[in-house]
Amino acid sequence: MLYDNINWHMDRGYWHNNIHGLLHRYIYEQYNGPIPKGYIVHHDNGIKTDNAPKNLIMMTRGEHNKLHHKGKLHTEEAKDKMSKATKGLHQGEKHPRAKLTNLDIKWIRVWLSLGYTQLSIAKAFNVGQGCISHIKTGRTRLTAC
């Protein structure tokens, strides 16, 4: 299949490319920006090949596991393993020290695209210029910003 002038092949029910990875993650990032470490992109309607941007939702692995295992019983050992696997995933706006919401990040990207300087945006959002630089370059969002 060809999408965005890139060849994609089917692998375990998902469209995949050896350079760009999974198509649904690629599309999500095109419309919403980088996906932070520890987050996945879920198909809201459950159809793995429906990669419409409105059908793609970013969530933590823990949230995704809860969504797909709703109502299922787990052993204490399994619960312990799941709890350990999701530790340290308080990233982005969910981090206790976060100063910016996901909506703020989207507005910052709009302002950057309109030519506002990193310094002026940083002052408007009361964060350091380095935080704006990280958003601009697509590097992972720091908890301090």
C-alpha positions as semicolon CSV with decimal commas, in nm:
position;residue;x (nm);y (nm);z (nm)
1;M;0,000;0,000;0,000
2;L;0,121;0,354;-0,072
3;Y;0,057;0,632;0,182
4;D;0,232;0,971;0,180
5;N;0,448;0,841;-0,111
6;I;0,581;0,568;0,121
7;N;0,535;0,193;0,069
8;W;0,373;0,012;0,363
9;H;0,331;-0,363;0,409
10;M;0,096;-0,563;0,631
11;D;0,258;-0,717;0,939
12;R;0,046;-0,892;1,207
13;G;-0,264;-0,696;1,111
14;Y;-0,096;-0,353;1,105
15;W;0,050;-0,149;0,817
16;H;0,427;-0,121;0,868
17;N;0,733;0,037;0,704
18;N;1,092;-0,059;0,789
19;I;1,199;0,306;0,819
20;H;0,888;0,475;0,964
21;G;0,749;0,191;1,177
22;L;0,375;0,147;1,223
23;L;0,147;0,349;0,995
24;H;-0,104;0,443;1,265
25;R;0,176;0,592;1,478
26;Y;0,316;0,773;1,171
27;I;-0,027;0,924;1,094
28;Y;-0,088;1,019;1,458
29;E;0,244;1,206;1,470
30;Q;0,169;1,386;1,141
31;Y;-0,149;1,531;1,293
32;N;-0,059;1,563;1,664
33;G;0,319;1,575;1,699
34;P;0,561;1,335;1,867
35;I;0,443;1,044;2,079
36;P;0,617;1,051;2,419
37;K;0,811;0,747;2,539
38;G;0,584;0,498;2,712
39;Y;0,274;0,593;2,514
40;I;0,099;0,394;2,243
41;V;-0,160;0,483;1,977
42;H;-0,490;0,299;2,010
43;H;-0,751;0,246;1,735
44;D;-1,067;0,379;1,903
45;N;-1,309;0,171;1,695
46;G;-1,100;-0,147;1,732
47;I;-1,026;-0,178;1,358
48;K;-0,648;-0,202;1,321
49;T;-0,651;-0,087;0,959
50;D;-0,871;0,222;1,020
51;N;-0,597;0,483;1,047
52;A;-0,816;0,792;1,018
53;P;-0,670;1,060;1,250
54;K;-1,000;1,088;1,444
55;N;-0,979;0,713;1,520
56;L;-0,630;0,728;1,673
57;I;-0,594;0,796;2,047
58;M;-0,269;0,826;2,242
59;M;-0,261;0,658;2,584
60;T;-0,021;0,493;2,824
61;R;0,041;0,120;2,799
62;G;-0,128;0,083;3,138
63;E;-0,443;0,261;3,017
64;H;-0,440;0,047;2,703
65;N;-0,406;-0,274;2,905
66;K;-0,695;-0,172;3,132
67;L;-0,908;-0,095;2,827
68;H;-0,849;-0,435;2,671
69;H;-0,861;-0,635;2,994
70;K;-1,174;-0,474;3,140
71;G;-1,361;-0,723;3,357
72;K;-1,091;-0,990;3,340
73;L;-0,947;-1,130;3,661
74;H;-0,572;-1,142;3,717
75;T;-0,360;-1,328;3,969
76;E;-0,176;-1,125;4,233
77;E;0,148;-1,203;4,051
78;A;0,009;-1,068;3,723
79;K;-0,122;-0,754;3,897
80;D;0,223;-0,698;4,051
81;K;0,394;-0,735;3,711
82;M;0,149;-0,490;3,549
83;S;0,199;-0,240;3,832
84;K;0,579;-0,255;3,794
85;A;0,552;-0,222;3,415
86;T;0,359;0,106;3,437
87;K;0,579;0,279;3,699
88;G;0,752;0,594;3,577
89;L;0,497;0,669;3,307
90;H;0,384;1,000;3,455
91;Q;0,495;1,195;3,152
92;G;0,364;1,493;2,962
93;E;0,082;1,684;3,128
94;K;0,024;1,395;3,372
95;H;0,363;1,450;3,535
96;P;0,328;1,621;3,876
97;R;0,574;1,897;3,777
98;A;0,432;1,961;3,429
99;K;0,374;2,328;3,349
100;L;0,216;2,273;3,006
101;T;-0,093;2,084;2,899
102;N;-0,120;1,895;2,571
103;L;-0,335;2,182;2,442
104;D;-0,056;2,428;2,534
105;I;0,186;2,215;2,330
106;K;-0,046;2,233;2,027
107;W;-0,073;2,613;2,060
108;I;0,304;2,645;2,092
109;R;0,344;2,451;1,767
110;V;0,094;2,684;1,598
111;W;0,281;2,993;1,724
112;L;0,611;2,846;1,606
113;S;0,463;2,783;1,261
114;L;0,347;3,147;1,250
115;G;0,703;3,268;1,311
116;Y;0,692;3,373;1,676
117;T;1,030;3,353;1,847
118;Q;1,101;3,081;2,100
119;L;1,176;3,345;2,363
120;S;0,843;3,526;2,317
121;I;0,652;3,198;2,334
122;A;0,846;3,089;2,643
123;K;0,755;3,415;2,818
124;A;0,387;3,379;2,722
125;F;0,371;3,028;2,870
126;N;0,604;3,104;3,164
127;V;0,859;2,835;3,072
128;G;1,222;2,838;2,965
129;Q;1,329;2,882;2,605
130;G;1,483;2,533;2,615
131;C;1,138;2,386;2,673
132;I;1,010;2,556;2,356
133;S;1,316;2,434;2,168
134;H;1,242;2,075;2,273
135;I;0,886;2,110;2,145
136;K;1,006;2,265;1,818
137;T;1,264;1,996;1,746
138;G;1,032;1,712;1,845
139;R;1,257;1,590;2,126
140;T;1,073;1,432;2,414
141;R;0,896;1,679;2,638
142;L;1,080;1,735;2,966
143;T;0,885;1,707;3,289
144;A;0,999;2,055;3,390
145;C;0,826;2,218;3,096
